């Protein structure tokens, strides 16, 4: 019986180590548009975590999983010492199983990814009258906070345009996660950082066009305005 329980403890450790290492690699790598990083992390790197987790699971069971009661006194013939599963160890195992089950439910059933797949968020930043563009697009720093991480933002070769006498910076971002909070952050040289909240639903549909121009949260000290539209990649 102890062998079976030790084996199950090792398998549980392997599952936790495999998924934990894969999730860590994905988190450290940042957003992944085509899923290549996630696939490589799960199938190529995750097994190493599984091997380590199996060994740790077996060791923890043999070290902490079995509790032996004190041996009976010699004047009690026929009495034998008894063993049972450690209650703290059992509670820890139950919590790990519950955590893995919730993770699997979230990833496979209650998917965190958008129903439309990856969606393209097109952003326009309208500078105030008379303000010149930065000399190089590398001076433009744009981030889209998607709660799970920062969505990748791209400035193309034609990264700017104009609206009358006002210069406009053009950018795109790839959204992938369902979330109730999305924010856009813009930093330009010698200009206060601006933040805008994107008023989209948790699992949005494409928008019919660009939103109205809007100032940053709490007003816009730099008088920069932003608008956006959302399109589905498929």
GROMACS elastic network, one bead per residue, 0.5 to 0.9 nm:
[ bonds ]
;  ai    aj funct       b0    kb
    1     4     6  0.52191   500
    1     5     6  0.62888   500
    1     6     6  0.85478   500
    2     5     6  0.50977   500
    2     6     6  0.59561   500
    2     7     6  0.84766   500
    2    62     6  0.88829   500
    2    66     6  0.83454   500
    3     6     6  0.50748   500
    3     7     6  0.61051   500
    3     8     6  0.86239   500
    4     7     6  0.50632   500
    4     8     6  0.61806   500
    4     9     6  0.85474   500
    5     8     6  0.50619   500
    5     9     6  0.60732   500
    5    10     6  0.85672   500
    5    61     6  0.80369   500
    6    10     6  0.61800   500
    6    11     6  0.86638   500
    6    57     6  0.77520   500
    6    58     6  0.54849   500
    6    59     6  0.84613   500
    6    60     6  0.88801   500
    6    61     6  0.58803   500
    6    62     6  0.71330   500
    6    65     6  0.84738   500
    7    10     6  0.50247   500
    7    11     6  0.62087   500
    7    12     6  0.86012   500
    7    54     6  0.86376   500
    7    57     6  0.84587   500
    7    58     6  0.67497   500
    8    11     6  0.50281   500
    8    12     6  0.61078   500
    8    13     6  0.85096   500
    8    57     6  0.85136   500
    8    58     6  0.83757   500
    9    12     6  0.51201   500
    9    13     6  0.61616   500
    9    14     6  0.85930   500
    9    54     6  0.77220   500
    9    56     6  0.89309   500
    9    57     6  0.51638   500
    9    58     6  0.58582   500
    9    59     6  0.89819   500
    9    60     6  0.81987   500
    9    61     6  0.65335   500
    9    93     6  0.80618   500
   10    14     6  0.60907   500
   10    15     6  0.86643   500
   10    53     6  0.70572   500
   10    55     6  0.63443   500
   10    56     6  0.70845   500
   10    59     6  0.81542   500
   10    60     6  0.87832   500
   10    61     6  0.81655   500
   11    15     6  0.62297   500
   11    16     6  0.85892   500
   11    50     6  0.84834   500
   11    53     6  0.80573   500
   11    54     6  0.57572   500
   11    57     6  0.73458   500
   11    58     6  0.84388   500
   12    15     6  0.51428   500
   12    16     6  0.61901   500
   12    17     6  0.85258   500
   12    53     6  0.79315   500
   12    54     6  0.72649   500
   12    57     6  0.69442   500
   12    93     6  0.83165   500
   12    96     6  0.83374   500
   12    97     6  0.78056   500
   13    16     6  0.50462   500
   13    17     6  0.59232   500
   13    18     6  0.83704   500
   13    50     6  0.71808   500
   13    51     6  0.86545   500
   13    52     6  0.80931   500
   13    55     6  0.75929   500
   13    56     6  0.65928   500
   13    58     6  0.78606   500
   14    17     6  0.50943   500
   14    18     6  0.58922   500
   14    19     6  0.84846   500
   14    47     6  0.83236   500
   14    49     6  0.70416   500
   14    51     6  0.60281   500
   14    52     6  0.70015   500
   14    55     6  0.78475   500
   14    56     6  0.84005   500
   14    57     6  0.73659   500
   15    18     6  0.51781   500
   15    19     6  0.61259   500
   15    20     6  0.82257   500
   15    49     6  0.85239   500
   15    50     6  0.60181   500
   15    53     6  0.72922   500
   15    54     6  0.79521   500
   15   100     6  0.84492   500
   16    19     6  0.54534   500
   16    20     6  0.57168   500
   16    21     6  0.83777   500
   16    49     6  0.81392   500
   16    50     6  0.71863   500
   16    53     6  0.66363   500
   16    54     6  0.88018   500
   16    96     6  0.78027   500
   16    97     6  0.88275   500
   16   100     6  0.72710   500
   17    20     6  0.50583   500
   17    21     6  0.59268   500
   17    22     6  0.83830   500
   17    46     6  0.74831   500
   17    47     6  0.82078   500
   17    48     6  0.80918   500
   17    51     6  0.76136   500
   17    52     6  0.67671   500
   17    54     6  0.76784   500
   18    21     6  0.55596   500
   18    22     6  0.62542   500
   18    23     6  0.86310   500
   18    42     6  0.74781   500
   18    45     6  0.80974   500
   18    47     6  0.55548   500
   18    48     6  0.69958   500
   18    51     6  0.78372   500
   18    52     6  0.85905   500
   18    53     6  0.72831   500
   19    22     6  0.51552   500
   19    23     6  0.59956   500
   19    24     6  0.85237   500
   19    42     6  0.71753   500
   19    46     6  0.63715   500
   19    47     6  0.87934   500
   19    49     6  0.77343   500
   19    50     6  0.78298   500
   19   100     6  0.86361   500
   20    23     6  0.51555   500
   20    24     6  0.61308   500
   20    25     6  0.87262   500
   20    46     6  0.78149   500
   20    49     6  0.74384   500
   20    50     6  0.88964   500
   21    24     6  0.50393   500
   21    25     6  0.62599   500
   21    26     6  0.86941   500
   21    41     6  0.78635   500
   21    42     6  0.82101   500
   21    45     6  0.73539   500
   21    46     6  0.55947   500
   21    47     6  0.86336   500
   21    48     6  0.81766   500
   21    49     6  0.55746   500
   21    50     6  0.83070   500
   22    25     6  0.52438   500
   22    26     6  0.63159   500
   22    27     6  0.86586   500
   22    38     6  0.74876   500
   22    39     6  0.89560   500
   22    40     6  0.85160   500
   22    42     6  0.50125   500
   22    43     6  0.83541   500
   22    44     6  0.88832   500
   22    45     6  0.64926   500
   22    47     6  0.86817   500
   22    49     6  0.79400   500
   23    26     6  0.51611   500
   23    27     6  0.61001   500
   23    28     6  0.86393   500
   23    38     6  0.81362   500
   23    41     6  0.76234   500
   23    42     6  0.79338   500
   23    46     6  0.85634   500
   24    27     6  0.50815   500
   24    28     6  0.61433   500
   24    29     6  0.85192   500
   24    41     6  0.87347   500
   25    28     6  0.52160   500
   25    29     6  0.60365   500
   25    30     6  0.87692   500
   25    37     6  0.83044   500
   25    38     6  0.80969   500
   25    41     6  0.61611   500
   25    42     6  0.88854   500
   25    45     6  0.82846   500
   25    46     6  0.88726   500
   26    29     6  0.51248   500
   26    30     6  0.64300   500
   26    31     6  0.79491   500
   26    32     6  0.82033   500
   26    37     6  0.65966   500
   26    38     6  0.58149   500
   26    41     6  0.66564   500
   26    42     6  0.89063   500
   27    30     6  0.55699   500
   27    31     6  0.79991   500
   27   148     6  0.89465   500
   27   149     6  0.82497   500
   29    32     6  0.78204   500
   29    37     6  0.75754   500
   30   149     6  0.70271   500
   30   150     6  0.73905   500
   30   151     6  0.82755   500
   30   152     6  0.86266   500
   31    35     6  0.89679   500
   31    37     6  0.89035   500
   31   149     6  0.71343   500
   31   150     6  0.69055   500
   31   151     6  0.60204   500
   31   152     6  0.65440   500
   31   174     6  0.89799   500
   31   176     6  0.87820   500
   32    35     6  0.55129   500
   32    36     6  0.70361   500
   32    37     6  0.62918   500
   32    38     6  0.74272   500
   32   151     6  0.88463   500
   32   152     6  0.84418   500
   33    36     6  0.80113   500
   33    37     6  0.89345   500
   33   118     6  0.74240   500
   33   152     6  0.83834   500
   33   174     6  0.73694   500
   33   175     6  0.89217   500
   33   176     6  0.81139   500
   34    37     6  0.80390   500
   34    38     6  0.89378   500
   35    38     6  0.53287   500
   35    39     6  0.62511   500
   35    40     6  0.86665   500
   36    39     6  0.51990   500
   36    40     6  0.60838   500
   36    41     6  0.84523   500
   37    40     6  0.51476   500
   37    41     6  0.59331   500
   37    42     6  0.85313   500
   38    41     6  0.50737   500
   38    42     6  0.61387   500
   38    43     6  0.86106   500
   39    42     6  0.52669   500
   39    43     6  0.60620   500
   39    44     6  0.78898   500
   40    43     6  0.54007   500
   40    44     6  0.51549   500
   40    45     6  0.67571   500
   40    46     6  0.84395   500
   41    44     6  0.56829   500
   41    46     6  0.58435   500
   42    45     6  0.60519   500
   42    47     6  0.75721   500
   43    46     6  0.58787   500
   43    47     6  0.67703   500
   44    47     6  0.65736   500
   44    48     6  0.81545   500
   45    48     6  0.58388   500
   45    49     6  0.72529   500
   46    49     6  0.52498   500
   46    50     6  0.63522   500
   46    51     6  0.89714   500
   47    51     6  0.62724   500
   47    52     6  0.86800   500
   48    51     6  0.52179   500
   48    52     6  0.63995   500
   48    53     6  0.84967   500
   49    52     6  0.51571   500
   49    53     6  0.58704   500
   49    54     6  0.84766   500
   50    54     6  0.60185   500
   50    55     6  0.86854   500
   51    54     6  0.51834   500
   51    55     6  0.64907   500
   51    56     6  0.87354   500
   52    55     6  0.53157   500
   52    56     6  0.62248   500
   52    57     6  0.85710   500
   53    56     6  0.50332   500
   53    57     6  0.59104   500
   53    58     6  0.85952   500
   54    57     6  0.51006   500
   54    58     6  0.62955   500
   54    59     6  0.85965   500
   55    58     6  0.53212   500
   55    59     6  0.61321   500
   55    60     6  0.85598   500
   56    59     6  0.50495   500
   56    60     6  0.59647   500
   56    61     6  0.85087   500
   57    60     6  0.52350   500
   57    61     6  0.62557   500
   57    62     6  0.87780   500
   58    61     6  0.51834   500
   58    62     6  0.62895   500
   58    63     6  0.85411   500
   59    62     6  0.52255   500
   59    63     6  0.59436   500
   59    64     6  0.82988   500
   60    63     6  0.50373   500
   60    64     6  0.55878   500
   60    65     6  0.66024   500
   60    89     6  0.85684   500
   61    64     6  0.54009   500
   61    66     6  0.69190   500
   61    89     6  0.78780   500
   62    65     6  0.58305   500
   62    66     6  0.66657   500
   63    66     6  0.73697   500
   64    67     6  0.73416   500
   64    85     6  0.87322   500
   64    86     6  0.68375   500
   64    88     6  0.87209   500
   64    89     6  0.66723   500
   65    84     6  0.84110   500
   65    85     6  0.56385   500
   65    86     6  0.51753   500
   65    87     6  0.82987   500
   65    88     6  0.84583   500
   65    89     6  0.56141   500
   65    90     6  0.75829   500
   66    83     6  0.66164   500
   66    84     6  0.58041   500
   66    86     6  0.55707   500
   66    89     6  0.86503   500
   67    82     6  0.85075   500
   67    83     6  0.54963   500
   67    84     6  0.54360   500
   67    85     6  0.59943   500
   67    86     6  0.55570   500
   68    71     6  0.83407   500
   68    81     6  0.71772   500
   68    82     6  0.59593   500
   68    84     6  0.67166   500
   68    85     6  0.88821   500
   69    72     6  0.87544   500
   69    81     6  0.61062   500
   69    82     6  0.55586   500
   69    83     6  0.60286   500
   69    84     6  0.82297   500
   70    81     6  0.65448   500
   70    82     6  0.79927   500
   71    74     6  0.88191   500
   71    79     6  0.85414   500
   71    80     6  0.69190   500
   71    82     6  0.79378   500
   72    75     6  0.83056   500
   72    76     6  0.67940   500
   72    77     6  0.89444   500
   72    79     6  0.63270   500
   72    80     6  0.66085   500
   72    81     6  0.64008   500
   73    76     6  0.58634   500
   73    77     6  0.85723   500
   73    79     6  0.84405   500
   74    77     6  0.68283   500
   74    79     6  0.87945   500
   76    79     6  0.59443   500
   77    80     6  0.86826   500
   84    87     6  0.87322   500
   85    88     6  0.88482   500
   85    89     6  0.74578   500
   85    90     6  0.69389   500
   86    89     6  0.52006   500
   86    90     6  0.61704   500
   86    91     6  0.87043   500
   87    91     6  0.61262   500
   87    92     6  0.85523   500
   88    91     6  0.51134   500
   88    92     6  0.61490   500
   88    93     6  0.86491   500
   89    92     6  0.50730   500
   89    93     6  0.62267   500
   89    94     6  0.86827   500
   90    93     6  0.51089   500
   90    94     6  0.62340   500
   90    95     6  0.86938   500
   91    94     6  0.50973   500
   91    95     6  0.62415   500
   91    96     6  0.87096   500
   92    95     6  0.51413   500
   92    96     6  0.62508   500
   92    97     6  0.86565   500
   93    96     6  0.51351   500
   93    97     6  0.61508   500
   93    98     6  0.85370   500
   94    97     6  0.51239   500
   94    98     6  0.60816   500
   94    99     6  0.85598   500
   95    98     6  0.50309   500
   95    99     6  0.60756   500
   95   100     6  0.86196   500
   96    99     6  0.50446   500
   96   100     6  0.61574   500
   96   101     6  0.84841   500
   97   100     6  0.51936   500
   97   101     6  0.60250   500
   97   102     6  0.85364   500
   98   101     6  0.50637   500
   98   102     6  0.60979   500
   98   103     6  0.85777   500
   99   102     6  0.51550   500
   99   103     6  0.61783   500
   99   104     6  0.86390   500
  100   103     6  0.50350   500
  100   104     6  0.61281   500
  100   105     6  0.85172   500
  101   104     6  0.51308   500
  101   105     6  0.60723   500
  101   106     6  0.85230   500
  102   106     6  0.60093   500
  102   107     6  0.85295   500
  103   106     6  0.50878   500
  103   107     6  0.60747   500
  103   108     6  0.83838   500
  104   107     6  0.51990   500
  104   108     6  0.57419   500
  104   109     6  0.75983   500
  104   110     6  0.89121   500
  105   108     6  0.54187   500
  105   109     6  0.50852   500
  105   110     6  0.60941   500
  105   111     6  0.80189   500
  106   109     6  0.57720   500
  106   111     6  0.56180   500
  106   112     6  0.68635   500
  107   110     6  0.61370   500
  107   112     6  0.63786   500
  107   113     6  0.84924   500
  108   111     6  0.56022   500
  108   112     6  0.87319   500
  109   112     6  0.89857   500
  110   113     6  0.88850   500
  111   114     6  0.79136   500
  111   115     6  0.86399   500
  111   177     6  0.89240   500
  111   178     6  0.83358   500
  112   176     6  0.83771   500
  112   177     6  0.55799   500
  112   178     6  0.53206   500
  112   179     6  0.80232   500
  113   116     6  0.84978   500
  113   117     6  0.67507   500
  113   118     6  0.81162   500
  113   176     6  0.55730   500
  113   178     6  0.55727   500
  113   203     6  0.83960   500
  114   117     6  0.51087   500
  114   118     6  0.67965   500
  114   119     6  0.79919   500
  114   175     6  0.80897   500
  114   176     6  0.55469   500
  114   177     6  0.54299   500
  114   178     6  0.54207   500
  114   202     6  0.85745   500
  114   203     6  0.57346   500
  114   204     6  0.76671   500
  115   118     6  0.85729   500
  115   176     6  0.89829   500
  115   178     6  0.84734   500
  115   203     6  0.67767   500
  115   204     6  0.82738   500
  115   205     6  0.85982   500
  116   119     6  0.69031   500
  116   176     6  0.87556   500
  116   203     6  0.85666   500
  116   204     6  0.84400   500
  116   205     6  0.75453   500
  116   206     6  0.87923   500
  116   232     6  0.61492   500
  116   233     6  0.74328   500
  116   234     6  0.65697   500
  117   175     6  0.85226   500
  117   176     6  0.63995   500
  117   177     6  0.87737   500
  117   232     6  0.74212   500
  117   233     6  0.70389   500
  117   234     6  0.70151   500
  118   174     6  0.62596   500
  118   175     6  0.56454   500
  118   177     6  0.82798   500
  118   232     6  0.69207   500
  118   233     6  0.60441   500
  118   234     6  0.79668   500
  119   173     6  0.82540   500
  119   174     6  0.56751   500
  119   175     6  0.51217   500
  119   176     6  0.64487   500
  119   206     6  0.80832   500
  119   230     6  0.67917   500
  119   231     6  0.57246   500
  119   233     6  0.53761   500
  119   234     6  0.81686   500
  120   172     6  0.65495   500
  120   173     6  0.57217   500
  120   175     6  0.61660   500
  120   176     6  0.89571   500
  120   229     6  0.83278   500
  120   230     6  0.57448   500
  120   231     6  0.52683   500
  120   232     6  0.63051   500
  120   233     6  0.67334   500
  121   171     6  0.84068   500
  121   172     6  0.54928   500
  121   173     6  0.50068   500
  121   174     6  0.61583   500
  121   175     6  0.67310   500
  121   228     6  0.67779   500
  121   229     6  0.59372   500
  121   231     6  0.66135   500
  121   232     6  0.89362   500
  122   170     6  0.76348   500
  122   171     6  0.60588   500
  122   173     6  0.65649   500
  122   174     6  0.89281   500
  122   210     6  0.85241   500
  122   227     6  0.84640   500
  122   228     6  0.54107   500
  122   229     6  0.53715   500
  122   230     6  0.62804   500
  122   231     6  0.79967   500
  123   169     6  0.81029   500
  123   170     6  0.59157   500
  123   171     6  0.51186   500
  123   172     6  0.57766   500
  123   173     6  0.78241   500
  123   210     6  0.88529   500
  123   226     6  0.70872   500
  123   227     6  0.60578   500
  123   229     6  0.69803   500
  123   230     6  0.89934   500
  124   160     6  0.88346   500
  124   168     6  0.63410   500
  124   169     6  0.56660   500
  124   171     6  0.65439   500
  124   172     6  0.87499   500
  124   213     6  0.88720   500
  124   225     6  0.81943   500
  124   226     6  0.55171   500
  124   227     6  0.54293   500
  124   228     6  0.62186   500
  125   167     6  0.83156   500
  125   168     6  0.53039   500
  125   169     6  0.50111   500
  125   170     6  0.66734   500
  125   171     6  0.85079   500
  125   186     6  0.87391   500
  125   213     6  0.87337   500
  125   224     6  0.66591   500
  125   225     6  0.56105   500
  125   227     6  0.68112   500
  125   228     6  0.89551   500
  126   162     6  0.78782   500
  126   163     6  0.75632   500
  126   166     6  0.65273   500
  126   167     6  0.59757   500
  126   169     6  0.66096   500
  126   213     6  0.82752   500
  126   223     6  0.87556   500
  126   224     6  0.57010   500
  126   225     6  0.50608   500
  126   226     6  0.61354   500
  126   227     6  0.84384   500
  127   130     6  0.82241   500
  127   131     6  0.62556   500
  127   132     6  0.79427   500
  127   133     6  0.81113   500
  127   166     6  0.59103   500
  127   167     6  0.54781   500
  127   168     6  0.60484   500
  127   169     6  0.79316   500
  127   222     6  0.82744   500
  127   223     6  0.70436   500
  127   225     6  0.66898   500
  127   226     6  0.89264   500
  128   131     6  0.57213   500
  128   132     6  0.88623   500
  128   166     6  0.61694   500
  128   167     6  0.76719   500
  128   222     6  0.76207   500
  128   223     6  0.57170   500
  128   224     6  0.58711   500
  128   225     6  0.80126   500
  129   132     6  0.86273   500
  129   165     6  0.63743   500
  129   166     6  0.51161   500
  129   167     6  0.77680   500
  130   165     6  0.75134   500
  130   166     6  0.69402   500
  130   167     6  0.83845   500
  131   166     6  0.75574   500
  131   167     6  0.74072   500
  132   135     6  0.85350   500
  132   166     6  0.86186   500
  132   167     6  0.69606   500
  133   136     6  0.82115   500
  133   137     6  0.88752   500
  133   160     6  0.82577   500
  133   167     6  0.67113   500
  133   168     6  0.81763   500
  133   169     6  0.80149   500
  134   137     6  0.68109   500
  134   138     6  0.86461   500
  134   139     6  0.62484   500
  134   140     6  0.71772   500
  134   188     6  0.73606   500
  134   189     6  0.72314   500
  135   138     6  0.86783   500
  135   139     6  0.74332   500
  136   139     6  0.56525   500
  136   140     6  0.76441   500
  137   140     6  0.53324   500
  137   141     6  0.84821   500
  137   155     6  0.73590   500
  137   157     6  0.88371   500
  137   159     6  0.73626   500
  137   160     6  0.89968   500
  138   141     6  0.72830   500
  139   187     6  0.83391   500
  139   188     6  0.63826   500
  139   189     6  0.65751   500
  140   155     6  0.87447   500
  140   169     6  0.88199   500
  140   186     6  0.75187   500
  140   187     6  0.62916   500
  140   188     6  0.53943   500
  140   189     6  0.76906   500
  141   185     6  0.80394   500
  141   186     6  0.58582   500
  141   187     6  0.50701   500
  141   188     6  0.65644   500
  142   153     6  0.66609   500
  142   154     6  0.85939   500
  142   171     6  0.83005   500
  142   184     6  0.71950   500
  142   185     6  0.55948   500
  142   187     6  0.64386   500
  142   188     6  0.88563   500
  143   150     6  0.64144   500
  143   151     6  0.71016   500
  143   152     6  0.75244   500
  143   153     6  0.65295   500
  143   173     6  0.86344   500
  143   183     6  0.81403   500
  143   184     6  0.57716   500
  143   185     6  0.50649   500
  143   186     6  0.66766   500
  143   187     6  0.88281   500
  144   149     6  0.84171   500
  144   150     6  0.54120   500
  144   151     6  0.53675   500
  144   152     6  0.74137   500
  144   153     6  0.71867   500
  144   173     6  0.72631   500
  144   175     6  0.86811   500
  144   182     6  0.69866   500
  144   183     6  0.56708   500
  144   185     6  0.63298   500
  144   186     6  0.89985   500
  145   148     6  0.77750   500
  145   149     6  0.60403   500
  145   151     6  0.64779   500
  145   181     6  0.80660   500
  145   182     6  0.55509   500
  145   183     6  0.50989   500
  145   184     6  0.63382   500
  145   185     6  0.78116   500
  146   149     6  0.54404   500
  146   150     6  0.56816   500
  146   151     6  0.63471   500
  146   175     6  0.75716   500
  146   176     6  0.84511   500
  146   177     6  0.69849   500
  146   178     6  0.83915   500
  146   179     6  0.67861   500
  146   180     6  0.87332   500
  146   181     6  0.67003   500
  146   183     6  0.69865   500
  147   150     6  0.74829   500
  147   177     6  0.84269   500
  147   179     6  0.66306   500
  147   180     6  0.82846   500
  147   181     6  0.64879   500
  147   182     6  0.67873   500
  147   183     6  0.87186   500
  148   151     6  0.88532   500
  148   177     6  0.72796   500
  148   179     6  0.80249   500
  150   153     6  0.86589   500
  151   173     6  0.62557   500
  151   174     6  0.59243   500
  151   175     6  0.60863   500
  151   176     6  0.79164   500
  152   172     6  0.83748   500
  152   173     6  0.55360   500
  152   174     6  0.59751   500
  152   175     6  0.81645   500
  153   171     6  0.67392   500
  153   172     6  0.55934   500
  153   174     6  0.69659   500
  154   159     6  0.89079   500
  154   170     6  0.89207   500
  154   171     6  0.56319   500
  154   172     6  0.53061   500
  154   173     6  0.62523   500
  154   174     6  0.88149   500
  155   158     6  0.77495   500
  155   159     6  0.52800   500
  155   160     6  0.86793   500
  155   169     6  0.85281   500
  155   170     6  0.66131   500
  155   172     6  0.67350   500
  156   160     6  0.87157   500
  156   170     6  0.78881   500
  156   171     6  0.70967   500
  156   172     6  0.83943   500
  157   160     6  0.85745   500
  158   161     6  0.77551   500
  158   170     6  0.79258   500
  159   168     6  0.86034   500
  159   169     6  0.60131   500
  159   170     6  0.50107   500
  159   171     6  0.66612   500
  160   167     6  0.72162   500
  160   168     6  0.54739   500
  160   170     6  0.52756   500
  160   171     6  0.85274   500
  161   166     6  0.87399   500
  161   167     6  0.60608   500
  161   168     6  0.50074   500
  161   169     6  0.64464   500
  161   170     6  0.72146   500
  162   165     6  0.67639   500
  162   166     6  0.55089   500
  162   169     6  0.81396   500
  163   166     6  0.51660   500
  163   167     6  0.63387   500
  163   168     6  0.66866   500
  164   167     6  0.80041   500
  175   178     6  0.88032   500
  177   202     6  0.84647   500
  177   203     6  0.79693   500
  178   201     6  0.85068   500
  178   202     6  0.51331   500
  178   203     6  0.51752   500
  178   204     6  0.81672   500
  179   182     6  0.71848   500
  179   201     6  0.78594   500
  179   203     6  0.71250   500
  180   199     6  0.89521   500
  180   200     6  0.78031   500
  180   201     6  0.64644   500
  180   203     6  0.83006   500
  181   197     6  0.76001   500
  181   198     6  0.75310   500
  181   199     6  0.81787   500
  181   200     6  0.82540   500
  181   201     6  0.86450   500
  181   202     6  0.76474   500
  182   196     6  0.86282   500
  182   197     6  0.60086   500
  182   198     6  0.54003   500
  182   199     6  0.76677   500
  182   200     6  0.78425   500
  183   195     6  0.67260   500
  183   196     6  0.55461   500
  183   198     6  0.56291   500
  183   199     6  0.89244   500
  184   194     6  0.81828   500
  184   195     6  0.55594   500
  184   196     6  0.51070   500
  184   197     6  0.63552   500
  184   198     6  0.71491   500
  185   193     6  0.70432   500
  185   194     6  0.57397   500
  185   196     6  0.65801   500
  185   197     6  0.89663   500
  186   192     6  0.88293   500
  186   193     6  0.57700   500
  186   194     6  0.52224   500
  186   195     6  0.64495   500
  186   196     6  0.86484   500
  187   190     6  0.88467   500
  187   191     6  0.69350   500
  187   192     6  0.69389   500
  187   194     6  0.65968   500
  188   191     6  0.53724   500
  188   192     6  0.74501   500
  188   193     6  0.71298   500
  189   192     6  0.83570   500
  191   194     6  0.86001   500
  191   221     6  0.88033   500
  191   222     6  0.65798   500
  192   220     6  0.89169   500
  192   221     6  0.71517   500
  192   222     6  0.65368   500
  193   222     6  0.85214   500
  194   215     6  0.87443   500
  194   216     6  0.57837   500
  194   217     6  0.75510   500
  194   220     6  0.69724   500
  194   221     6  0.82584   500
  194   222     6  0.78932   500
  194   224     6  0.78404   500
  195   215     6  0.87771   500
  195   216     6  0.52512   500
  195   217     6  0.57727   500
  195   218     6  0.88840   500
  195   220     6  0.87598   500
  196   214     6  0.82797   500
  196   215     6  0.74343   500
  196   217     6  0.54563   500
  196   226     6  0.76961   500
  197   216     6  0.78985   500
  197   217     6  0.70620   500
  198   228     6  0.84376   500
  200   203     6  0.79104   500
  200   204     6  0.59824   500
  200   205     6  0.86095   500
  201   205     6  0.81675   500
  204   207     6  0.84236   500
  204   230     6  0.86102   500
  205   230     6  0.77895   500
  205   231     6  0.79810   500
  205   232     6  0.77314   500
  206   209     6  0.86489   500
  206   229     6  0.76590   500
  206   232     6  0.59281   500
  207   210     6  0.73892   500
  207   211     6  0.83882   500
  207   229     6  0.58142   500
  207   230     6  0.52654   500
  207   231     6  0.66755   500
  208   211     6  0.89425   500
  208   229     6  0.76263   500
  208   230     6  0.81621   500
  208   231     6  0.86417   500
  209   228     6  0.81016   500
  209   229     6  0.56662   500
  209   230     6  0.78568   500
  210   213     6  0.86314   500
  210   227     6  0.63270   500
  210   228     6  0.51057   500
  210   230     6  0.80481   500
  211   214     6  0.84796   500
  211   226     6  0.87710   500
  211   227     6  0.53141   500
  211   228     6  0.54920   500
  211   229     6  0.63181   500
  212   226     6  0.81924   500
  212   227     6  0.59046   500
  212   228     6  0.80905   500
  213   225     6  0.57931   500
  213   226     6  0.53643   500
  213   228     6  0.84031   500
  214   224     6  0.84692   500
  214   225     6  0.51683   500
  214   226     6  0.54568   500
  214   227     6  0.64612   500
  215   218     6  0.81506   500
  215   219     6  0.57547   500
  215   220     6  0.54431   500
  215   223     6  0.69519   500
  215   224     6  0.63189   500
  215   226     6  0.65342   500
  216   219     6  0.53154   500
  216   220     6  0.50099   500
  216   221     6  0.85055   500
  216   223     6  0.82955   500
  216   224     6  0.73670   500
  216   225     6  0.68229   500
  216   226     6  0.76605   500
  217   220     6  0.70689   500
  218   221     6  0.89495   500
  219   223     6  0.79828   500
  220   224     6  0.62740   500
  220   225     6  0.77905   500
  221   224     6  0.79359   500
  231   234     6  0.89196   500
